[in-house]
Amino acid sequence: MAQKLNRIAFTLREGDEFIPLIALLKATGVVESGSEAQEVVTAGMVLRNGEVELRKRAKITPGEVIFFQNYEIEVE
């Protein structure tokens, strides 16, 4: 049986155009630390709009969807 997907809606702070990928993972609580965020990105465990994203500081903008383990993070 497939794991239930945990959906998270993340809203950028007013005036922000993007959030770095590792900051997003940490801010949403799907990882416990910045170093863990860097490790999972480097290991190729994070998908950005369905594609593996290896850039730790990739600029994630509204409308993008990040997948990590059983989490789906939609940036608004």
C-alpha positions, 0 to 999 in steps of 0.5 A: 500500500502506498504511503499517504502524501502529506501536502504542504502549502507554503506562502512566501513572505510578502515582498519575497520572489523566491525561497532557496530550496534548502531554506524551504525544506527547513521552513516546512519542517520536512528536515530538521536542519540546514545540513540535513536539507543540503544532504538530501538535495545532494543525494538527489532525493528532492524533486522540483516539478517532477525533476531531480533538483541538485542545486541546494540554493535553487530559487523556488518560486510561486507555482512550483511543487517540491516532492521529498519522501512523502511530502508535496510542498506547493509554493504560493 
